[in-house]
Amino acid sequence: MSARICAIGLLLALSVAPSCAQDMLQGVDLAQPAYSQAEISRADIEKAIAARTTGAPLDFSGKSLNGLDLSHLDLSGANFRAARLNRVKLQGAKLDGAILDQAWLIEADLNGASLKGAHAFAAQMQRMKADGADFSQARLAGDLSGASLKGAIFDGADLAADMKNQSMGLMRAVLRMTQLQGARFQHANLMSADLRFAHAAGADFTDANLANADAAGADFTGAQWRDAKTDGLDLDSARIDAAAGDQLSKAQHLDRALRQ
């Protein structure tokens, strides 16, 4: 089966049943060249950056860039739609305003990268490393299961379900079993997001919208909830501070939470 057919099939499956994202990946051969090799080099990308005219975005849509070391490059506004960047190194890179819709970033390294205002819809970012990365004002509706996002910034970011896309299923940020210790979500929209078993100790949800999010089994010890909207937030078996009960009074299954 061609890489294109595999990708389309997987994306359709994720749209219908995003909760099965990890299982769907088992049907894709990530060892095939389209998902494991690069068709251009870092030098090619550096030449494209140097030749870029003012206001003209770089276009890497559909390209295979797997495994490349693109650390510290300025890729602001670049179009990576449906590109494959599995295990790519983007440490400290600048991706502000980049388009990452339907992109593959499995096990990519974005530690310390800047993705302010980036757009990643239906992106595959499982086990991605983005500790300290800045996702302020970004739109993230992809699978970040098992990713490491310690100390990452999501101020004003939109990780909520796409309520206009119900005909194709619930598209939202999946942060299942994600490392979110010390992450900041001030004024972020996490409505109906999947936070099951997330490790979010010390995270800052000040003025964030977590209405109807699923956070069963998550660790929220030491988290900040000032002015957060938590109507319908599912805290079944989640770990919370005993003192946070009043701030979480509108959450669902609060009586089943594990108070520390």
VEXDO-734997 format. One record per residue: residue number from 1; chain; x, y, z of N, C-alpha, C in turn. Coordinates in steps of 0.2 Angstrom, whole numbers. Layout:
<rs>
{NUM,A,{X,Y,Z},{X,Y,Z},{X,Y,Z}}
...
</rs>
This chain:
<rs>
{1,A,{4,-6,0},{0,0,0},{4,6,0}}
{2,A,{3,11,-4},{7,17,-5},{7,21,2}}
{3,A,{12,26,3},{12,30,9},{6,34,9}}
{4,A,{4,37,3},{-2,41,2},{-8,38,5}}
{5,A,{-10,32,2},{-16,28,4},{-16,27,12}}
{6,A,{-10,25,14},{-9,24,22},{-11,30,26}}
{7,A,{-8,35,23},{-9,42,27},{-17,44,27}}
{8,A,{-20,43,21},{-27,45,20},{-31,40,25}}
{9,A,{-30,34,24},{-34,29,28},{-33,30,36}}
{10,A,{-27,32,38},{-26,33,45},{-30,39,47}}
{11,A,{-29,45,43},{-33,51,45},{-40,50,45}}
{12,A,{-43,46,41},{-50,45,41},{-52,41,47}}
{13,A,{-48,36,49},{-49,32,55},{-49,37,61}}
{14,A,{-44,41,61},{-43,45,67},{-49,50,68}}
{15,A,{-52,52,62},{-57,57,62},{-64,54,65}}
{16,A,{-65,47,63},{-70,44,66},{-70,42,73}}
{17,A,{-64,39,75},{-63,37,82},{-56,39,84}}
{18,A,{-55,45,86},{-49,48,89},{-46,44,95}}
{19,A,{-50,41,99},{-48,37,105},{-44,31,103}}
{20,A,{-45,29,96},{-41,23,94},{-35,25,90}}
{21,A,{-32,31,91},{-26,33,87},{-20,28,88}}
{22,A,{-19,26,94},{-13,22,95},{-14,16,91}}
{23,A,{-20,13,92},{-21,7,88},{-21,7,81}}
{24,A,{-23,13,78},{-22,14,71},{-15,14,68}}
{25,A,{-11,17,73},{-4,17,70},{-1,10,69}}
{26,A,{-4,5,73},{-1,-2,72},{-2,-4,65}}
{27,A,{-7,-1,61},{-8,-3,54},{-4,0,49}}
{28,A,{1,5,51},{5,9,47},{12,6,48}}
{29,A,{16,5,42},{23,3,43},{27,9,43}}
{30,A,{29,11,49},{33,17,50},{40,16,48}}
{31,A,{42,10,46},{49,8,44},{50,10,36}}
{32,A,{44,10,32},{44,12,25},{48,18,24}}
{33,A,{51,19,18},{55,26,17},{51,32,18}}
{34,A,{44,32,16},{40,38,17},{40,41,24}}
{35,A,{41,36,29},{40,38,36},{46,37,40}}
{36,A,{52,35,37},{58,34,40},{64,38,37}}
{37,A,{63,40,31},{69,43,27},{67,50,25}}
{38,A,{73,54,23},{72,61,21},{73,61,13}}
{39,A,{69,65,10},{70,66,3},{74,72,1}}
{40,A,{75,76,6},{80,82,5},{84,82,11}}
{41,A,{89,87,11},{94,87,17},{93,94,20}}
{42,A,{96,95,26},{96,101,30},{99,106,25}}
{43,A,{104,105,21},{107,110,17},{102,112,12}}
{44,A,{98,108,9},{93,110,5},{88,115,8}}
{45,A,{86,113,14},{82,118,18},{85,125,19}}
{46,A,{91,124,21},{95,131,22},{95,135,16}}
{47,A,{96,132,10},{96,136,4},{89,139,3}}
{48,A,{84,135,4},{77,137,3},{76,143,8}}
{49,A,{79,143,14},{78,149,19},{81,155,16}}
{50,A,{88,154,14},{92,159,11},{89,163,5}}
{51,A,{85,158,1},{82,161,-5},{75,164,-5}}
{52,A,{73,163,1},{66,165,2},{65,173,2}}
{53,A,{60,175,-2},{59,182,-3},{54,184,3}}
{54,A,{54,190,4},{50,193,10},{43,191,9}}
{55,A,{40,188,14},{33,186,14},{31,180,10}}
{56,A,{36,177,7},{34,170,4},{36,165,9}}
{57,A,{31,161,11},{32,155,15},{35,149,12}}
{58,A,{39,146,16},{42,140,14},{37,134,13}}
{59,A,{38,130,8},{33,125,7},{36,118,6}}
{60,A,{35,115,12},{37,108,12},{31,103,13}}
{61,A,{26,105,11},{20,101,11},{21,94,8}}
{62,A,{19,89,11},{19,82,8},{26,79,8}}
{63,A,{31,83,10},{38,80,10},{40,76,15}}
{64,A,{45,71,14},{48,67,19},{54,70,22}}
{65,A,{54,72,28},{60,75,31},{62,71,37}}
{66,A,{60,65,38},{61,61,43},{69,61,45}}
{67,A,{70,61,52},{76,60,55},{81,66,54}}
{68,A,{79,71,50},{84,77,49},{85,81,55}}
{69,A,{91,84,56},{93,88,61},{92,96,59}}
{70,A,{86,98,61},{84,105,59},{84,110,65}}
{71,A,{88,108,69},{88,112,76},{90,119,74}}
{72,A,{87,124,78},{89,131,78},{87,135,71}}
{73,A,{84,131,66},{82,135,60},{76,139,61}}
{74,A,{76,145,57},{70,149,57},{65,146,52}}
{75,A,{60,143,54},{55,140,49},{48,143,50}}
{76,A,{48,149,52},{42,153,54},{38,153,48}}
{77,A,{31,151,49},{26,152,43},{27,146,38}}
{78,A,{32,142,39},{32,136,34},{26,132,33}}
{79,A,{25,129,28},{20,125,26},{22,117,27}}
{80,A,{20,114,32},{22,107,33},{16,102,32}}
{81,A,{11,105,29},{5,101,29},{6,94,26}}
{82,A,{4,89,29},{5,82,27},{12,80,26}}
{83,A,{17,84,29},{24,82,29},{25,76,34}}
{84,A,{30,73,33},{32,68,38},{39,70,41}}
{85,A,{39,71,47},{44,73,51},{46,69,57}}
{86,A,{45,62,56},{46,58,62},{53,58,64}}
{87,A,{54,58,70},{61,58,73},{65,64,71}}
{88,A,{62,69,68},{66,75,66},{68,79,72}}
{89,A,{74,82,72},{77,86,77},{75,94,76}}
{90,A,{71,97,80},{69,104,79},{71,108,86}}
{91,A,{76,106,89},{77,109,95},{79,116,94}}
{92,A,{75,120,98},{76,128,98},{74,131,91}}
{93,A,{71,127,87},{69,130,80},{63,135,81}}
{94,A,{62,139,76},{57,144,76},{52,142,71}}
{95,A,{46,140,74},{41,137,69},{34,142,70}}
{96,A,{35,148,72},{30,152,74},{25,153,67}}
{97,A,{19,152,68},{14,152,63},{15,147,57}}
{98,A,{18,141,59},{19,136,54},{13,132,53}}
{99,A,{12,129,48},{6,125,46},{8,117,47}}
{100,A,{5,114,52},{7,107,53},{1,102,52}}
{101,A,{-4,105,49},{-10,100,48},{-8,94,45}}
{102,A,{-11,88,48},{-10,82,45},{-2,79,45}}
{103,A,{2,83,48},{9,81,48},{10,76,53}}
{104,A,{16,72,52},{18,67,56},{25,69,60}}
{105,A,{24,69,66},{30,71,71},{31,66,76}}
{106,A,{30,60,74},{31,55,79},{38,54,82}}
{107,A,{39,55,89},{45,55,92},{50,60,89}}
{108,A,{47,66,87},{51,72,85},{54,75,91}}
{109,A,{59,79,91},{62,82,96},{61,90,95}}
{110,A,{57,93,99},{56,100,98},{57,104,105}}
{111,A,{62,101,109},{63,104,115},{65,111,114}}
{112,A,{62,116,118},{64,123,117},{62,126,111}}
{113,A,{58,123,107},{56,126,100},{50,131,102}}
{114,A,{50,136,97},{44,141,97},{39,139,92}}
{115,A,{33,138,94},{27,137,89},{22,141,90}}
{116,A,{23,148,92},{18,153,93},{13,153,87}}
{117,A,{7,152,88},{2,153,83},{2,148,77}}
{118,A,{6,142,79},{6,137,74},{-1,133,73}}
{119,A,{-2,130,68},{-8,127,67},{-7,119,65}}
{120,A,{-9,115,70},{-8,108,69},{-15,104,70}}
{121,A,{-18,103,65},{-25,99,65},{-24,92,62}}
{122,A,{-26,87,66},{-26,80,64},{-18,78,63}}
{123,A,{-14,81,67},{-7,79,67},{-5,73,71}}
{124,A,{0,70,69},{2,64,73},{8,66,77}}
{125,A,{8,67,84},{14,69,88},{15,65,94}}
{126,A,{13,58,93},{14,53,98},{22,53,100}}
{127,A,{23,53,107},{29,52,110},{34,58,108}}
{128,A,{32,64,106},{36,69,104},{39,72,110}}
{129,A,{45,75,110},{48,78,115},{48,86,114}}
{130,A,{44,90,118},{44,97,117},{44,100,124}}
{131,A,{49,98,128},{50,101,135},{52,109,134}}
{132,A,{48,113,137},{50,120,137},{48,124,130}}
{133,A,{44,120,126},{42,123,120},{37,128,121}}
{134,A,{36,133,116},{31,138,117},{26,137,112}}
{135,A,{20,135,114},{14,134,109},{9,140,110}}
{136,A,{11,145,113},{6,151,114},{2,152,108}}
{137,A,{-5,153,109},{-9,155,103},{-10,150,98}}
{138,A,{-7,144,99},{-7,139,93},{-14,135,93}}
{139,A,{-15,132,88},{-21,128,87},{-19,120,87}}
{140,A,{-20,116,92},{-18,110,92},{-24,105,93}}
{141,A,{-25,101,87},{-30,96,88},{-27,90,85}}
{142,A,{-23,87,88},{-19,81,86},{-18,76,92}}
{143,A,{-14,71,90},{-13,66,95},{-6,67,98}}
{144,A,{-6,69,104},{1,70,108},{2,64,113}}
{145,A,{-1,59,112},{-1,53,117},{6,52,119}}
{146,A,{8,51,125},{15,49,127},{20,54,126}}
{147,A,{18,60,124},{23,66,123},{26,69,129}}
{148,A,{32,72,129},{34,75,135},{34,83,133}}
{149,A,{30,86,137},{29,93,136},{30,97,143}}
{150,A,{35,95,147},{36,97,153},{38,105,153}}
{151,A,{35,109,156},{37,116,156},{35,120,150}}
{152,A,{31,116,146},{29,120,139},{24,125,141}}
{153,A,{23,130,136},{19,135,137},{13,135,132}}
{154,A,{7,135,134},{1,135,130},{-4,140,131}}
{155,A,{-1,146,133},{-5,152,135},{-9,154,128}}
{156,A,{-16,154,129},{-20,156,124},{-21,151,118}}
{157,A,{-18,145,119},{-18,140,114},{-25,137,114}}
{158,A,{-27,134,108},{-34,131,107},{-33,124,106}}
{159,A,{-34,120,111},{-34,112,111},{-40,109,111}}
{160,A,{-45,113,110},{-52,111,111},{-55,106,105}}
{161,A,{-60,103,106},{-64,99,101},{-66,104,96}}
{162,A,{-66,101,90},{-69,105,84},{-76,104,83}}
{163,A,{-80,108,86},{-87,106,87},{-91,107,80}}
{164,A,{-87,110,75},{-90,111,68},{-89,104,64}}
{165,A,{-85,100,67},{-83,94,63},{-86,88,65}}
{166,A,{-92,88,68},{-95,82,71},{-96,77,66}}
{167,A,{-97,79,59},{-99,74,54},{-93,69,53}}
{168,A,{-87,71,55},{-81,67,54},{-79,64,61}}
{169,A,{-82,65,66},{-80,63,73},{-77,69,77}}
{170,A,{-75,68,83},{-73,73,87},{-65,73,87}}
{171,A,{-63,79,84},{-56,81,83},{-54,85,89}}
{172,A,{-49,83,92},{-47,87,98},{-40,86,100}}
{173,A,{-37,89,105},{-30,87,107},{-31,81,112}}
{174,A,{-27,76,110},{-26,70,114},{-20,70,118}}
{175,A,{-20,71,125},{-14,72,129},{-14,66,134}}
{176,A,{-16,60,131},{-16,54,135},{-9,52,137}}
{177,A,{-8,51,144},{-2,49,147},{4,54,145}}
{178,A,{2,60,144},{7,65,142},{10,68,148}}
{179,A,{17,70,148},{21,73,153},{20,80,153}}
{180,A,{16,83,157},{14,90,157},{16,94,164}}
{181,A,{21,91,167},{23,94,173},{25,101,172}}
{182,A,{23,105,176},{25,112,176},{23,116,170}}
{183,A,{19,113,165},{16,116,159},{11,122,161}}
{184,A,{11,127,157},{7,133,158},{1,133,153}}
{185,A,{-5,133,155},{-11,134,151},{-15,140,152}}
{186,A,{-12,145,154},{-16,151,155},{-20,154,149}}
{187,A,{-27,154,151},{-31,157,146},{-32,152,140}}
{188,A,{-30,145,141},{-30,141,135},{-37,137,135}}
{189,A,{-39,135,129},{-45,132,128},{-44,124,127}}
{190,A,{-46,120,133},{-45,113,133},{-52,110,133}}
{191,A,{-57,113,131},{-64,110,131},{-64,104,127}}
{192,A,{-67,98,131},{-67,92,128},{-61,88,126}}
{193,A,{-55,91,128},{-49,88,127},{-48,81,131}}
{194,A,{-44,77,128},{-42,71,131},{-36,71,136}}
{195,A,{-37,71,142},{-31,72,147},{-31,66,151}}
{196,A,{-33,60,149},{-33,54,153},{-26,52,155}}
{197,A,{-25,51,161},{-19,48,164},{-13,53,162}}
{198,A,{-14,59,161},{-9,64,160},{-5,66,167}}
{199,A,{1,67,166},{5,69,172},{6,76,172}}
{200,A,{1,80,175},{1,87,175},{2,90,182}}
{201,A,{7,87,186},{8,90,193},{11,97,192}}
{202,A,{9,102,196},{11,108,195},{10,112,189}}
{203,A,{5,110,185},{3,114,179},{-1,120,181}}
{204,A,{-1,125,177},{-5,131,178},{-11,132,173}}
{205,A,{-17,131,176},{-23,131,172},{-27,138,173}}
{206,A,{-23,143,175},{-26,149,177},{-31,152,171}}
{207,A,{-37,153,172},{-42,155,167},{-43,151,161}}
{208,A,{-41,145,162},{-41,140,156},{-49,137,156}}
{209,A,{-51,135,150},{-57,132,149},{-56,124,149}}
{210,A,{-58,120,154},{-58,113,154},{-64,110,154}}
{211,A,{-69,113,152},{-76,111,152},{-77,104,148}}
{212,A,{-80,99,151},{-81,93,148},{-75,89,146}}
{213,A,{-69,91,148},{-63,87,146},{-63,81,150}}
{214,A,{-59,76,148},{-59,69,151},{-52,69,154}}
{215,A,{-51,69,161},{-45,69,164},{-45,63,169}}
{216,A,{-49,58,168},{-49,52,172},{-42,50,173}}
{217,A,{-40,48,179},{-33,45,181},{-27,50,180}}
{218,A,{-29,57,179},{-23,61,178},{-20,64,185}}
{219,A,{-14,66,185},{-11,69,191},{-11,76,191}}
{220,A,{-15,79,195},{-15,87,195},{-13,89,202}}
{221,A,{-9,86,205},{-6,88,212},{-2,94,211}}
{222,A,{-3,99,215},{0,106,214},{-2,110,209}}
{223,A,{-7,108,205},{-9,112,199},{-13,118,202}}
{224,A,{-13,124,197},{-16,130,199},{-23,130,195}}
{225,A,{-28,132,198},{-35,132,195},{-38,139,195}}
{226,A,{-35,144,197},{-38,151,198},{-42,153,192}}
{227,A,{-49,154,193},{-53,156,187},{-54,151,182}}
{228,A,{-52,145,183},{-53,140,177},{-60,138,177}}
{229,A,{-62,136,171},{-69,134,170},{-68,126,169}}
{230,A,{-72,123,174},{-71,115,175},{-78,112,175}}
{231,A,{-83,115,172},{-89,112,172},{-89,105,168}}
{232,A,{-91,100,171},{-91,93,167},{-84,90,166}}
{233,A,{-78,93,169},{-72,90,169},{-72,84,173}}
{234,A,{-70,78,169},{-71,72,172},{-64,70,176}}
{235,A,{-65,70,183},{-59,69,187},{-59,62,191}}
{236,A,{-63,57,187},{-63,50,190},{-56,48,191}}
{237,A,{-54,46,198},{-48,43,199},{-42,48,198}}
{238,A,{-43,54,197},{-38,59,196},{-35,61,203}}
{239,A,{-29,63,203},{-26,65,209},{-26,73,210}}
{240,A,{-29,75,215},{-29,83,216},{-27,85,223}}
{241,A,{-26,91,224},{-25,93,230},{-31,94,234}}
{242,A,{-31,92,241},{-37,93,245},{-40,100,245}}
{243,A,{-35,105,245},{-37,112,245},{-41,114,238}}
{244,A,{-40,110,233},{-43,112,227},{-50,111,226}}
{245,A,{-53,107,231},{-60,105,230},{-65,111,228}}
{246,A,{-64,117,231},{-69,122,230},{-68,125,223}}
{247,A,{-62,125,220},{-61,127,213},{-63,122,208}}
{248,A,{-64,116,210},{-66,111,206},{-73,108,207}}
{249,A,{-77,112,210},{-83,110,213},{-88,108,207}}
{250,A,{-87,111,201},{-92,110,195},{-89,104,191}}
{251,A,{-84,101,193},{-81,95,189},{-85,89,190}}
{252,A,{-85,84,186},{-88,78,186},{-84,73,190}}
{253,A,{-88,69,194},{-85,63,198},{-79,66,202}}
{254,A,{-80,72,205},{-76,75,210},{-75,70,216}}
{255,A,{-81,67,218},{-81,62,223},{-76,56,222}}
{256,A,{-75,55,216},{-70,49,215},{-63,51,214}}
{257,A,{-62,57,215},{-55,60,214},{-51,58,220}}
{258,A,{-44,57,219},{-40,55,225},{-37,61,228}}
{259,A,{-39,63,234},{-36,70,236},{-30,69,240}}
{260,A,{-25,73,239},{-18,72,242},{-18,77,248}}
</rs>
